[in-house]
Structure formats: C-alpha cells, structure tokens
Amino acid sequence: MGGKSYYCDYCCCFMKNDLNVRKSHNAGIAHCTAKATYMRRFEHPRKILEEERMKIPCKRFFAGYCKFQALCKFGHFNPKQMQQLQKIVSKLKKKQSSKRKKMPQLKQNLPPSLQSINLTKLKQSNLESSWG
C-alpha cells in the first residue's frame, strides 16, 4: 500500500498525503516561519525598511540564534544592513522618478488609436451619423 507523499516546498520535506497531516503541518511553527522567510524575499524593500525601523533589535538574534526568525517581533537587521537597505530604497525612488520624467517623450509618436482623447475634438465631431 504505497500511498503518494506530499512535498512541502517551504520546509523541503515529504509527508503522508492526508488532509489532516497537511493541515497540522501547515499550522506548525516550523512551516509558518519557513513560509514567512520565503515570502519575505518578494516584499518591497521600502516596506521591509519601514517595518524594521519600528522594531527594537533582537537580543537573541544578535547573541547567536533566534528561533522565531521571520516571525520575530524584534528586528534582525544590524546598522550596516539597514544602511544597505536604505540605499536600495533610495535607488528605487530615483529609478521611479526618472521613469516618470521619460513618459511624455513616449506619448509623442503614438498611433491615433492610442493617443489620449481630446474632448474638444469629440464635441466638434458629428456623432448623430448612422451606424452600420
């Protein structure tokens, strides 16, 4: 009776493919911390910086190991890492502002179907003509 096994991508482990086993695994602390750590990679750096600025440094983490990892309510970034994160956020802000400045140049060579609607021309047009 070799049943199929379920693989948890967050925890990198196999388990019995049973609903109750999966539910109890997904509710466990190890799975929750692994999932939070994985999802943290996709968060915007600005959001991470804001969250970390509000936190007090974690004594356990800087002493060696914090068992709560990504779920810890205290900060796990040292001052050097905070500066690096601040640089990343400032570079992203500059990049976004430079994109906004380039946009008017892109609107010049658009075909008529993609140009913005001019309301004065729309009012002047005769819309009462028969269709079809």
N, CA, C and O atoms as a Tinker XYZ file with bonds, in Angstrom:
   528  protein
     1  N      0.816000   -1.183000    0.000000    73     2
     2  CA     0.000000    0.000000    0.000000    64     1     3
     3  C      0.861000    1.248000    0.000000    63     2     4     5
     4  O      0.840000    1.997000    0.977000    81     3
     5  N      1.588000    1.489000   -1.016000    73     3     6
     6  CA     2.440000    2.667000   -1.079000    64     5     7
     7  C      1.657000    3.876000   -1.530000    63     6     8     9
     8  O      1.478000    4.077000   -2.731000    81     7
     9  N      1.185000    4.687000   -0.599000    73     7    10
    10  CA     0.446000    5.889000   -0.941000    64     9    11
    11  C      1.379000    6.983000   -1.423000    63    10    12    13
    12  O      2.593000    6.927000   -1.227000    81    11
    13  N      0.782000    7.975000   -2.056000    73    11    14
    14  CA     1.587000    9.089000   -2.534000    64    13    15
    15  C      1.955000    9.992000   -1.370000    63    14    16    17
    16  O      1.222000   10.108000   -0.389000    81    15
    17  N      3.103000   10.623000   -1.505000    73    15    18
    18  CA     3.534000   11.535000   -0.449000    64    17    19
    19  C      3.420000   12.971000   -0.943000    63    18    20    21
    20  O      3.469000   13.236000   -2.144000    81    19
    21  N      3.269000   13.873000   -0.015000    73    19    22
    22  CA     3.126000   15.301000   -0.288000    64    21    23
    23  C      4.443000   15.986000    0.051000    63    22    24    25
    24  O      5.038000   15.709000    1.093000    81    23
    25  N      4.902000   16.883000   -0.828000    73    23    26
    26  CA     6.153000   17.606000   -0.610000    64    25    27
    27  C      5.844000   19.058000   -0.283000    63    26    28    29
    28  O      5.136000   19.732000   -1.030000    81    27
    29  N      6.373000   19.534000    0.826000    73    27    30
    30  CA     6.202000   20.933000    1.223000    64    29    31
    31  C      7.391000   21.727000    0.683000    63    30    32    33
    32  O      8.532000   21.493000    1.081000    81    31
    33  N      7.119000   22.663000   -0.219000    73    31    34
    34  CA     8.182000   23.463000   -0.828000    64    33    35
    35  C      8.862000   24.386000    0.179000    63    34    36    37
    36  O     10.058000   24.650000    0.062000    81    35
    37  N      8.125000   24.871000    1.149000    73    35    38
    38  CA     8.693000   25.792000    2.128000    64    37    39
    39  C      9.647000   25.083000    3.084000    63    38    40    41
    40  O     10.716000   25.602000    3.405000    81    39
    41  N      9.256000   23.901000    3.532000    73    39    42
    42  CA    10.040000   23.168000    4.537000    64    41    43
    43  C     10.988000   22.143000    3.926000    63    42    44    45
    44  O     11.847000   21.603000    4.623000    81    43
    45  N     10.842000   21.868000    2.631000    73    43    46
    46  CA    11.662000   20.868000    1.931000    64    45    47
    47  C     11.548000   19.501000    2.597000    63    46    48    49
    48  O     12.560000   18.861000    2.885000    81    47
    49  N     10.329000   19.058000    2.838000    73    47    50
    50  CA    10.138000   17.747000    3.464000    64    49    51
    51  C      8.943000   17.032000    2.836000    63    50    52    53
    52  O      8.034000   17.663000    2.296000    81    51
    53  N      8.967000   15.713000    2.917000    73    51    54
    54  CA     7.877000   14.872000    2.439000    64    53    55
    55  C      7.022000   14.440000    3.625000    63    54    56    57
    56  O      7.518000   14.267000    4.738000    81    55
    57  N      5.720000   14.269000    3.361000    73    55    58
    58  CA     4.815000   13.774000    4.397000    64    57    59
    59  C      3.706000   12.977000    3.727000    63    58    60    61
    60  O      3.563000   12.998000    2.505000    81    59
    61  N      2.941000   12.292000    4.518000    73    59    62
    62  CA     1.837000   11.494000    4.014000    64    61    63
    63  C      0.801000   12.416000    3.383000    63    62    64    65
    64  O      0.478000   13.469000    3.933000    81    63
    65  N      0.287000   12.016000    2.232000    73    63    66
    66  CA    -0.690000   12.832000    1.520000    64    65    67
    67  C     -2.073000   12.621000    2.133000    63    66    68    69
    68  O     -2.927000   11.937000    1.568000    81    67
    69  N     -2.266000   13.220000    3.285000    73    67    70
    70  CA    -3.518000   13.121000    4.018000    64    69    71
    71  C     -3.903000   14.532000    4.444000    63    70    72    73
    72  O     -3.050000   15.309000    4.871000    81    71
    73  N     -5.173000   14.861000    4.329000    73    71    74
    74  CA    -5.636000   16.208000    4.634000    64    73    75
    75  C     -5.298000   16.625000    6.062000    63    74    76    77
    76  O     -4.827000   17.742000    6.278000    81    75
    77  N     -5.526000   15.758000    7.028000    73    75    78
    78  CA    -5.257000   16.096000    8.428000    64    77    79
    79  C     -3.765000   16.290000    8.685000    63    78    80    81
    80  O     -3.376000   17.164000    9.460000    81    79
    81  N     -2.936000   15.482000    8.042000    73    79    82
    82  CA    -1.485000   15.619000    8.208000    64    81    83
    83  C     -1.018000   16.947000    7.622000    63    82    84    85
    84  O     -0.200000   17.645000    8.220000    81    83
    85  N     -1.551000   17.293000    6.435000    73    83    86
    86  CA    -1.163000   18.567000    5.808000    64    85    87
    87  C     -1.626000   19.756000    6.635000    63    86    88    89
    88  O     -0.889000   20.728000    6.799000    81    87
    89  N     -2.860000   19.681000    7.164000    73    87    90
    90  CA    -3.376000   20.785000    7.976000    64    89    91
    91  C     -2.539000   20.987000    9.233000    63    90    92    93
    92  O     -2.210000   22.118000    9.592000    81    91
    93  N     -2.200000   19.896000    9.896000    73    91    94
    94  CA    -1.403000   20.029000   11.121000    64    93    95
    95  C      0.011000   20.513000   10.792000    63    94    96    97
    96  O      0.605000   21.258000   11.571000    81    95
    97  N      0.549000   20.099000    9.656000    73    95    98
    98  CA     1.877000   20.575000    9.255000    64    97    99
    99  C      1.835000   22.071000    8.936000    63    98   100   101
   100  O      2.707000   22.825000    9.368000    81    99
   101  N      0.815000   22.499000    8.178000    73    99   102
   102  CA     0.709000   23.906000    7.791000    64   101   103
   103  C      0.452000   24.820000    8.982000    63   102   104   105
   104  O      0.761000   26.010000    8.918000    81   103
   105  N     -0.103000   24.292000   10.062000    73   103   106
   106  CA    -0.355000   25.091000   11.261000    64   105   107
   107  C      0.857000   25.129000   12.190000    63   106   108   109
   108  O      0.860000   25.879000   13.166000    81   107
   109  N      1.871000   24.341000   11.903000    73   107   110
   110  CA     3.044000   24.267000   12.774000    64   109   111
   111  C      3.945000   25.483000   12.678000    63   110   112   113
   112  O      3.943000   26.193000   11.672000    81   111
   113  N      4.714000   25.718000   13.731000    73   111   114
   114  CA     5.613000   26.875000   13.795000    64   113   115
   115  C      6.714000   26.777000   12.749000    63   114   116   117
   116  O      7.064000   27.777000   12.121000    81   115
   117  N      7.260000   25.584000   12.557000    73   115   118
   118  CA     8.351000   25.418000   11.590000    64   117   119
   119  C      7.891000   25.785000   10.182000    63   118   120   121
   120  O      8.624000   26.442000    9.443000    81   119
   121  N      6.685000   25.366000    9.807000    73   119   122
   122  CA     6.164000   25.682000    8.477000    64   121   123
   123  C      5.876000   27.176000    8.351000    63   122   124   125
   124  O      6.190000   27.787000    7.330000    81   123
   125  N      5.283000   27.762000    9.384000    73   123   126
   126  CA     4.950000   29.191000    9.341000    64   125   127
   127  C      6.198000   30.057000    9.216000    63   126   128   129
   128  O      6.202000   31.024000    8.454000    81   127
   129  N      7.254000   29.725000    9.949000    73   127   130
   130  CA     8.490000   30.506000    9.845000    64   129   131
   131  C      9.146000   30.307000    8.487000    63   130   132   133
   132  O      9.669000   31.259000    7.909000    81   131
   133  N      9.125000   29.080000    7.970000    73   131   134
   134  CA     9.715000   28.824000    6.653000    64   133   135
   135  C      8.950000   29.568000    5.561000    63   134   136   137
   136  O      9.554000   30.106000    4.633000    81   135
   137  N      7.625000   29.600000    5.671000    73   135   138
   138  CA     6.802000   30.300000    4.686000    64   137   139
   139  C      7.018000   31.810000    4.773000    63   138   140   141
   140  O      7.129000   32.480000    3.746000    81   139
   141  N      7.079000   32.350000    5.991000    73   139   142
   142  CA     7.305000   33.785000    6.170000    64   141   143
   143  C      8.675000   34.193000    5.630000    63   142   144   145
   144  O      8.812000   35.253000    5.019000    81   143
   145  N      9.683000   33.360000    5.853000    73   143   146
   146  CA    11.023000   33.643000    5.342000    64   145   147
   147  C     11.023000   33.630000    3.818000    63   146   148   149
   148  O     11.657000   34.477000    3.189000    81   147
   149  N     10.324000   32.683000    3.229000    73   147   150
   150  CA    10.261000   32.582000    1.774000    64   149   151
   151  C      9.524000   33.780000    1.182000    63   150   152   153
   152  O      9.990000   34.372000    0.209000    81   151
   153  N      8.386000   34.140000    1.755000    73   151   154
   154  CA     7.584000   35.238000    1.226000    64   153   155
   155  C      8.247000   36.598000    1.437000    63   154   156   157
   156  O      7.976000   37.542000    0.694000    81   155
   157  N      9.099000   36.699000    2.430000    73   155   158
   158  CA     9.785000   37.959000    2.723000    64   157   159
   159  C     10.679000   38.385000    1.555000    63   158   160   161
   160  O     10.928000   39.575000    1.361000    81   159
   161  N     11.156000   37.410000    0.782000    73   159   162
   162  CA    12.026000   37.726000   -0.355000    64   161   163
   163  C     11.311000   38.540000   -1.416000    63   162   164   165
   164  O     11.957000   39.262000   -2.175000    81   163
   165  N      9.986000   38.439000   -1.484000    73   163   166
   166  CA     9.226000   39.095000   -2.538000    64   165   167
   167  C      8.593000   40.412000   -2.092000    63   166   168   169
   168  O      7.920000   41.070000   -2.886000    81   167
   169  N      8.798000   40.802000   -0.847000    73   167   170
   170  CA     8.251000   42.069000   -0.367000    64   169   171
   171  C      9.076000   43.232000   -0.904000    63   170   172   173
   172  O     10.260000   43.088000   -1.209000    81   171
   173  N      8.434000   44.371000   -1.012000    73   171   174
   174  CA     9.116000   45.568000   -1.494000    64   173   175
   175  C     10.106000   46.045000   -0.432000    63   174   176   177
   176  O      9.774000   46.057000    0.753000    81   175
   177  N     11.312000   46.437000   -0.836000    73   175   178
   178  CA    12.321000   46.874000    0.141000    64   177   179
   179  C     11.857000   48.045000    1.014000    63   178   180   181
   180  O     12.248000   48.145000    2.177000    81   179
   181  N     11.025000   48.928000    0.455000    73   179   182
   182  CA    10.530000   50.065000    1.234000    64   181   183
   183  C      9.684000   49.583000    2.411000    63   182   184   185
   184  O      9.783000   50.119000    3.515000    81   183
   185  N      8.851000   48.569000    2.170000    73   183   186
   186  CA     8.004000   48.014000    3.227000    64   185   187
   187  C      8.854000   47.352000    4.311000    63   186   188   189
   188  O      8.582000   47.508000    5.501000    81   187
   189  N      9.876000   46.619000    3.897000    73   187   190
   190  CA    10.769000   45.964000    4.858000    64   189   191
   191  C     11.490000   47.013000    5.696000    63   190   192   193
   192  O     11.620000   46.856000    6.910000    81   191
   193  N     11.959000   48.084000    5.053000    73   191   194
   194  CA    12.670000   49.144000    5.769000    64   193   195
   195  C     11.763000   49.808000    6.802000    63   194   196   197
   196  O     12.182000   50.048000    7.934000    81   195
   197  N     10.527000   50.104000    6.417000    73   195   198
   198  CA     9.590000   50.731000    7.354000    64   197   199
   199  C      9.317000   49.824000    8.558000    63   198   200   201
   200  O      9.268000   50.288000    9.697000    81   199
   201  N      9.141000   48.537000    8.291000    73   199   202
   202  CA     8.878000   47.598000    9.385000    64   201   203
   203  C     10.079000   47.469000   10.307000    63   202   204   205
   204  O      9.921000   47.446000   11.528000    81   203
   205  N     11.267000   47.386000    9.748000    73   203   206
   206  CA    12.470000   47.192000   10.557000    64   205   207
   207  C     12.836000   48.437000   11.362000    63   206   208   209
   208  O     13.432000   48.329000   12.434000    81   207
   209  N     12.484000   49.609000   10.854000    73   207   210
   210  CA    12.760000   50.840000   11.610000    64   209   211
   211  C     11.928000   50.909000   12.886000    63   210   212   213
   212  O     12.353000   51.493000   13.883000    81   211
   213  N     10.749000   50.313000   12.850000    73   211   214
   214  CA     9.851000   50.356000   14.001000    64   213   215
   215  C     10.239000   49.344000   15.082000    63   214   216   217
   216  O      9.781000   49.448000   16.220000    81   215
   217  N     11.077000   48.372000   14.734000    73   215   218
   218  CA    11.396000   47.288000   15.660000    64   217   219
   219  C     12.627000   47.597000   16.506000    63   218   220   221
   220  O     13.536000   48.313000   16.086000    81   219
   221  N     12.626000   47.039000   17.697000    73   219   222
   222  CA    13.785000   47.085000   18.595000    64   221   223
   223  C     14.698000   45.925000   18.201000    63   222   224   225
   224  O     14.194000   44.858000   17.849000    81   223
   225  N     16.021000   46.092000   18.248000    73   223   226
   226  CA    16.923000   44.981000   17.888000    64   225   227
   227  C     16.686000   43.745000   18.756000    63   226   228   229
   228  O     16.446000   43.853000   19.959000    81   227
   229  N     16.756000   42.579000   18.133000    73   227   230
   230  CA    16.516000   41.300000   18.810000    64   229   231
   231  C     17.787000   40.859000   19.535000    63   230   232   233
   232  O     18.832000   40.666000   18.914000    81   231
   233  N     17.685000   40.703000   20.852000    73   231   234
   234  CA    18.843000   40.285000   21.653000    64   233   235
   235  C     19.245000   38.852000   21.325000    63   234   236   237
   236  O     20.432000   38.533000   21.262000    81   235
   237  N     18.255000   37.993000   21.116000    73   235   238
   238  CA    18.554000   36.585000   20.812000    64   237   239
   239  C     19.289000   36.449000   19.482000    63   238   240   241
   240  O     20.258000   35.697000   19.373000    81   239
   241  N     18.822000   37.183000   18.474000    73   239   242
   242  CA    19.427000   37.068000   17.144000    64   241   243
   243  C     20.878000   37.532000   17.161000    63   242   244   245
   244  O     21.751000   36.878000   16.591000    81   243
   245  N     21.135000   38.663000   17.817000    73   243   246
   246  CA    22.499000   39.195000   17.838000    64   245   247
   247  C     23.395000   38.451000   18.824000    63   246   248   249
   248  O     24.617000   38.593000   18.783000    81   247
   249  N     22.787000   37.650000   19.717000    73   247   250
   250  CA    23.572000   36.801000   20.610000    64   249   251
   251  C     23.930000   35.480000   19.938000    63   250   252   253
   252  O     24.812000   34.761000   20.407000    81   251
   253  N     23.249000   35.159000   18.842000    73   251   254
   254  CA    23.573000   33.919000   18.141000    64   253   255
   255  C     22.442000   33.378000   17.295000    63   254   256   257
   256  O     22.602000   33.213000   16.085000    81   255
   257  N     21.282000   33.094000   17.916000    73   255   258
   258  CA    20.197000   32.452000   17.176000    64   257   259
   259  C     18.848000   32.862000   17.753000    63   258   260   261
   260  O     18.660000   32.878000   18.970000    81   259
   261  N     17.919000   33.191000   16.873000    73   259   262
   262  CA    16.544000   33.492000   17.284000    64   261   263
   263  C     15.640000   32.441000   16.663000    63   262   264   265
   264  O     15.596000   32.305000   15.440000    81   263
   265  N     14.926000   31.704000   17.483000    73   263   266
   266  CA    14.095000   30.612000   16.978000    64   265   267
   267  C     12.867000   31.106000   16.219000    63   266   268   269
   268  O     12.241000   30.331000   15.496000    81   267
   269  N     12.514000   32.373000   16.371000    73   267   270
   270  CA    11.328000   32.900000   15.701000    64   269   271
   271  C     11.612000   33.365000   14.278000    63   270   272   273
   272  O     10.680000   33.483000   13.482000    81   271
   273  N     12.843000   33.627000   13.942000    73   271   274
   274  CA    13.305000   34.032000   12.610000    64   273   275
   275  C     12.441000   35.145000   12.024000    63   274   276   277
   276  O     12.423000   36.246000   12.574000    81   275
   277  N     11.722000   34.897000   10.924000    73   275   278
   278  CA    10.950000   35.941000   10.252000    64   277   279
   279  C      9.701000   36.344000   11.031000    63   278   280   281
   280  O      9.146000   37.413000   10.777000    81   279
   281  N      9.252000   35.529000   11.961000    73   279   282
   282  CA     8.060000   35.849000   12.752000    64   281   283
   283  C      8.390000   36.626000   14.023000    63   282   284   285
   284  O      7.489000   36.961000   14.792000    81   283
   285  N      9.651000   36.912000   14.249000    73   283   286
   286  CA    10.074000   37.610000   15.460000    64   285   287
   287  C      9.564000   39.049000   15.433000    63   286   288   289
   288  O      9.592000   39.704000   14.392000    81   287
   289  N      9.100000   39.534000   16.582000    73   287   290
   290  CA     8.598000   40.903000   16.642000    64   289   291
   291  C      9.721000   41.918000   16.840000    63   290   292   293
   292  O      9.470000   43.123000   16.859000    81   291
   293  N     10.945000   41.443000   16.985000    73   291   294
   294  CA    12.109000   42.314000   17.114000    64   293   295
   295  C     12.913000   42.298000   15.817000    63   294   296   297
   296  O     12.782000   41.376000   15.011000    81   295
   297  N     13.740000   43.313000   15.620000    73   295   298
   298  CA    14.487000   43.466000   14.376000    64   297   299
   299  C     15.723000   42.596000   14.289000    63   298   300   301
   300  O     16.437000   42.413000   15.275000    81   299
   301  N     15.975000   42.058000   13.098000    73   299   302
   302  CA    17.134000   41.208000   12.857000    64   301   303
   303  C     18.136000   41.852000   11.902000    63   302   304   305
   304  O     18.994000   41.156000   11.360000    81   303
   305  N     18.049000   43.153000   11.685000    73   303   306
   306  CA    18.975000   43.864000   10.813000    64   305   307
   307  C     19.955000   44.659000   11.664000    63   306   308   309
   308  O     19.550000   45.364000   12.588000    81   307
   309  N     21.242000   44.547000   11.356000    73   307   310
   310  CA    22.231000   45.368000   12.053000    64   309   311
   311  C     22.313000   46.726000   11.352000    63   310   312   313
   312  O     21.753000   46.878000   10.267000    81   311
   313  N     22.996000   47.722000   11.939000    73   311   314
   314  CA    23.041000   49.056000   11.325000    64   313   315
   315  C     23.595000   49.068000    9.899000    63   314   316   317
   316  O     23.127000   49.839000    9.061000    81   315
   317  N     24.578000   48.230000    9.621000    73   315   318
   318  CA    25.152000   48.186000    8.269000    64   317   319
   319  C     24.111000   47.679000    7.264000    63   318   320   321
   320  O     24.000000   48.212000    6.160000    81   319
   321  N     23.361000   46.662000    7.645000    73   319   322
   322  CA    22.319000   46.134000    6.764000    64   321   323
   323  C     21.198000   47.152000    6.562000    63   322   324   325
   324  O     20.630000   47.246000    5.474000    81   323
   325  N     20.883000   47.911000    7.606000    73   323   326
   326  CA    19.862000   48.954000    7.478000    64   325   327
   327  C     20.307000   50.031000    6.494000    63   326   328   329
   328  O     19.497000   50.532000    5.715000    81   327
   329  N     21.600000   50.392000    6.526000    73   327   330
   330  CA    22.122000   51.374000    5.573000    64   329   331
   331  C     22.041000   50.843000    4.146000    63   330   332   333
   332  O     21.679000   51.578000    3.228000    81   331
   333  N     22.375000   49.579000    3.958000    73   331   334
   334  CA    22.285000   48.979000    2.625000    64   333   335
   335  C     20.843000   48.967000    2.132000    63   334   336   337
   336  O     20.580000   49.247000    0.963000    81   335
   337  N     19.922000   48.647000    3.014000    73   335   338
   338  CA    18.509000   48.641000    2.656000    64   337   339
   339  C     18.035000   50.049000    2.314000    63   338   340   341
   340  O     17.242000   50.232000    1.390000    81   339
   341  N     18.514000   51.037000    3.050000    73   339   342
   342  CA    18.171000   52.431000    2.769000    64   341   343
   343  C     18.695000   52.847000    1.394000    63   342   344   345
   344  O     18.007000   53.561000    0.665000    81   343
   345  N     19.896000   52.410000    1.035000    73   343   346
   346  CA    20.457000   52.721000   -0.285000    64   345   347
   347  C     19.617000   52.097000   -1.395000    63   346   348   349
   348  O     19.375000   52.726000   -2.425000    81   347
   349  N     19.178000   50.868000   -1.184000    73   347   350
   350  CA    18.344000   50.190000   -2.182000    64   349   351
   351  C     17.036000   50.944000   -2.380000    63   350   352   353
   352  O     16.592000   51.138000   -3.512000    81   351
   353  N     16.421000   51.367000   -1.283000    73   351   354
   354  CA    15.152000   52.094000   -1.360000    64   353   355
   355  C     15.341000   53.430000   -2.068000    63   354   356   357
   356  O     14.507000   53.816000   -2.887000    81   355
   357  N     16.428000   54.145000   -1.765000    73   355   358
   358  CA    16.663000   55.434000   -2.423000    64   357   359
   359  C     16.933000   55.252000   -3.913000    63   358   360   361
   360  O     16.504000   56.077000   -4.720000    81   359
   361  N     17.640000   54.182000   -4.292000    73   359   362
   362  CA    17.872000   53.913000   -5.718000    64   361   363
   363  C     16.559000   53.615000   -6.437000    63   362   364   365
   364  O     16.351000   54.057000   -7.567000    81   363
   365  N     15.678000   52.867000   -5.784000    73   363   366
   366  CA    14.387000   52.565000   -6.393000    64   365   367
   367  C     13.542000   53.825000   -6.562000    63   366   368   369
   368  O     12.834000   53.965000   -7.559000    81   367
   369  N     13.610000   54.744000   -5.593000    73   367   370
   370  CA    12.873000   56.004000   -5.708000    64   369   371
   371  C     13.390000   56.822000   -6.881000    63   370   372   373
   372  O     12.604000   57.381000   -7.647000    81   371
   373  N     14.720000   56.893000   -7.025000    73   371   374
   374  CA    15.309000   57.633000   -8.144000    64   373   375
   375  C     14.924000   57.008000   -9.474000    63   374   376   377
   376  O     14.652000   57.716000  -10.444000    81   375
   377  N     14.901000   55.695000   -9.520000    73   375   378
   378  CA    14.548000   54.981000  -10.741000    64   377   379
   379  C     13.100000   55.275000  -11.132000    63   378   380   381
   380  O     12.799000   55.487000  -12.307000    81   379
   381  N     12.208000   55.287000  -10.144000    73   379   382
   382  CA    10.800000   55.558000  -10.422000    64   381   383
   383  C     10.595000   57.000000  -10.873000    63   382   384   385
   384  O      9.799000   57.257000  -11.777000    81   383
   385  N     11.299000   57.937000  -10.259000    73   383   386
   386  CA    11.144000   59.334000  -10.654000    64   385   387
   387  C     11.699000   59.568000  -12.053000    63   386   388   389
   388  O     11.153000   60.382000  -12.798000    81   387
   389  N     12.768000   58.874000  -12.424000    73   387   390
   390  CA    13.313000   59.033000  -13.770000    64   389   391
   391  C     12.380000   58.420000  -14.809000    63   390   392   393
   392  O     12.315000   58.912000  -15.936000    81   391
   393  N     11.659000   57.360000  -14.460000    73   391   394
   394  CA    10.687000   56.770000  -15.379000    64   393   395
   395  C      9.549000   57.744000  -15.639000    63   394   396   397
   396  O      9.066000   57.843000  -16.767000    81   395
   397  N      9.119000   58.458000  -14.619000    73   395   398
   398  CA     8.028000   59.412000  -14.777000    64   397   399
   399  C      8.429000   60.556000  -15.694000    63   398   400   401
   400  O      7.595000   61.069000  -16.441000    81   399
   401  N      9.680000   60.959000  -15.650000    73   399   402
   402  CA    10.146000   62.046000  -16.498000    64   401   403
   403  C     10.218000   61.630000  -17.961000    63   402   404   405
   404  O     10.046000   62.470000  -18.844000    81   403
   405  N     10.466000   60.360000  -18.236000    73   403   406
   406  CA    10.603000   59.873000  -19.602000    64   405   407
   407  C      9.257000   59.642000  -20.280000    63   406   408   409
   408  O      9.207000   59.560000  -21.507000    81   407
   409  N      8.192000   59.537000  -19.543000    73   407   410
   410  CA     6.898000   59.184000  -20.108000    64   409   411
   411  C      6.377000   60.180000  -21.143000    63   410   412   413
   412  O      5.854000   59.723000  -22.160000    81   411
   413  N      6.475000   61.509000  -20.973000    73   411   414
   414  CA     5.953000   62.413000  -22.001000    64   413   415
   415  C      6.615000   62.211000  -23.365000    63   414   416   417
   416  O      5.970000   62.428000  -24.390000    81   415
   417  N      7.858000   61.809000  -23.402000    73   415   418
   418  CA     8.540000   61.582000  -24.667000    64   417   419
   419  C      7.947000   60.381000  -25.391000    63   418   420   421
   420  O      7.934000   60.348000  -26.622000    81   419
   421  N      7.465000   59.410000  -24.659000    73   419   422
   422  CA     6.909000   58.216000  -25.273000    64   421   423
   423  C      5.541000   58.481000  -25.899000    63   422   424   425
   424  O      5.146000   57.767000  -26.820000    81   423
   425  N      4.817000   59.476000  -25.430000    73   423   426
   426  CA     3.476000   59.748000  -25.923000    64   425   427
   427  C      3.477000   60.472000  -27.266000    63   426   428   429
   428  O      2.425000   60.572000  -27.897000    81   427
   429  N      4.604000   60.974000  -27.717000    73   427   430
   430  CA     4.647000   61.774000  -28.937000    64   429   431
   431  C      4.379000   60.956000  -30.193000    63   430   432   433
   432  O      3.676000   61.434000  -31.083000    81   431
   433  N      4.898000   59.770000  -30.298000    73   431   434
   434  CA     4.825000   59.004000  -31.536000    64   433   435
   435  C      3.804000   57.869000  -31.480000    63   434   436   437
   436  O      4.006000   56.827000  -32.103000    81   435
   437  N      2.730000   58.057000  -30.753000    73   435   438
   438  CA     1.709000   57.020000  -30.654000    64   437   439
   439  C      0.763000   57.082000  -31.854000    63   438   440   441
   440  O      0.513000   58.165000  -32.383000    81   439
   441  N      0.238000   55.948000  -32.288000    73   439   442
   442  CA    -0.784000   55.969000  -33.337000    64   441   443
   443  C     -2.067000   56.604000  -32.792000    63   442   444   445
   444  O     -2.256000   56.658000  -31.577000    81   443
   445  N     -2.945000   57.082000  -33.668000    73   443   446
   446  CA    -4.154000   57.787000  -33.206000    64   445   447
   447  C     -5.024000   56.968000  -32.252000    63   446   448   449
   448  O     -5.671000   57.529000  -31.367000    81   447
   449  N     -5.042000   55.655000  -32.428000    73   447   450
   450  CA    -5.891000   54.832000  -31.564000    64   449   451
   451  C     -5.388000   54.784000  -30.125000    63   450   452   453
   452  O     -6.164000   54.501000  -29.212000    81   451
   453  N     -4.092000   55.057000  -29.907000    73   451   454
   454  CA    -3.527000   55.002000  -28.563000    64   453   455
   455  C     -3.308000   56.379000  -27.939000    63   454   456   457
   456  O     -2.927000   56.473000  -26.771000    81   455
   457  N     -3.541000   57.437000  -28.697000    73   455   458
   458  CA    -3.372000   58.780000  -28.146000    64   457   459
   459  C     -4.525000   59.096000  -27.202000    63   458   460   461
   460  O     -5.605000   58.513000  -27.305000    81   459
   461  N     -4.282000   60.024000  -26.282000    73   459   462
   462  CA    -5.335000   60.389000  -25.335000    64   461   463
   463  C     -6.460000   61.117000  -26.070000    63   462   464   465
   464  O     -6.240000   61.749000  -27.103000    81   463
   465  N     -7.651000   61.016000  -25.524000    73   463   466
   466  CA    -8.832000   61.583000  -26.171000    64   465   467
   467  C     -8.853000   63.089000  -25.948000    63   466   468   469
   468  O     -8.691000   63.562000  -24.823000    81   467
   469  N     -9.053000   63.836000  -27.027000    73   467   470
   470  CA    -9.170000   65.283000  -26.968000    64   469   471
   471  C    -10.662000   65.609000  -26.938000    63   470   472   473
   472  O    -11.366000   65.384000  -27.924000    81   471
   473  N    -11.144000   66.132000  -25.823000    73   471   474
   474  CA   -12.579000   66.356000  -25.649000    64   473   475
   475  C    -13.119000   67.446000  -26.567000    63   474   476   477
   476  O    -14.282000   67.385000  -26.964000    81   475
   477  N    -12.313000   68.434000  -26.911000    73   475   478
   478  CA   -12.794000   69.491000  -27.815000    64   477   479
   479  C    -13.062000   68.924000  -29.203000    63   478   480   481
   480  O    -14.044000   69.301000  -29.842000    81   479
   481  N    -12.204000   68.024000  -29.681000    73   479   482
   482  CA   -12.433000   67.393000  -30.984000    64   481   483
   483  C    -13.647000   66.473000  -30.927000    63   482   484   485
   484  O    -14.369000   66.338000  -31.914000    81   483
   485  N    -13.872000   65.851000  -29.795000    73   483   486
   486  CA   -15.004000   64.946000  -29.641000    64   485   487
   487  C    -16.322000   65.715000  -29.680000    63   486   488   489
   488  O    -17.303000   65.231000  -30.243000    81   487
   489  N    -16.352000   66.903000  -29.091000    73   487   490
   490  CA   -17.563000   67.723000  -29.106000    64   489   491
   491  C    -17.868000   68.232000  -30.510000    63   490   492   493
   492  O    -19.032000   68.373000  -30.885000    81   491
   493  N    -16.812000   68.510000  -31.290000    73   491   494
   494  CA   -16.990000   69.040000  -32.637000    64   493   495
   495  C    -17.434000   67.967000  -33.632000    63   494   496   497
   496  O    -18.025000   68.283000  -34.664000    81   495
   497  N    -17.155000   66.717000  -33.328000    73   495   498
   498  CA   -17.495000   65.653000  -34.273000    64   497   499
   499  C    -19.004000   65.426000  -34.297000    63   498   500   501
   500  O    -19.706000   65.705000  -33.325000    81   499
   501  N    -19.482000   64.920000  -35.418000    73   499   502
   502  CA   -20.903000   64.664000  -35.594000    64   501   503
   503  C    -21.174000   63.213000  -35.230000    63   502   504   505
   504  O    -20.875000   62.314000  -36.016000    81   503
   505  N    -21.730000   62.973000  -34.061000    73   503   506
   506  CA   -21.990000   61.618000  -33.599000    64   505   507
   507  C    -23.379000   61.123000  -33.986000    63   506   508   509
   508  O    -23.726000   59.977000  -33.701000    81   507
   509  N    -24.185000   61.981000  -34.636000    73   507   510
   510  CA   -25.545000   61.597000  -34.986000    64   509   511
   511  C    -25.614000   60.841000  -36.302000    63   510   512   513
   512  O    -26.703000   60.471000  -36.739000    81   511
   513  N    -24.485000   60.607000  -36.937000    73   511   514
   514  CA   -24.498000   59.868000  -38.200000    64   513   515
   515  C    -24.916000   58.424000  -37.946000    63   514   516   517
   516  O    -24.728000   57.889000  -36.853000    81   515
   517  N    -25.479000   57.812000  -38.966000    73   515   518
   518  CA   -25.991000   56.447000  -38.794000    64   517   519
   519  C    -24.852000   55.442000  -38.788000    63   518   520   521
   520  O    -23.854000   55.592000  -39.493000    81   519
   521  N    -25.030000   54.436000  -37.989000    73   519   522
   522  CA   -24.027000   53.378000  -37.874000    64   521   523
   523  C    -24.538000   52.148000  -38.602000    63   522   524   525
   524  O    -25.731000   51.845000  -38.576000    81   523
   525  N    -23.635000   51.457000  -39.240000    73   523   526
   526  CA   -23.854000   50.148000  -39.801000    64   525   527
   527  C    -24.828000   50.094000  -40.882000    63   526   528
   528  O    -25.086000   49.022000  -41.428000    81   527
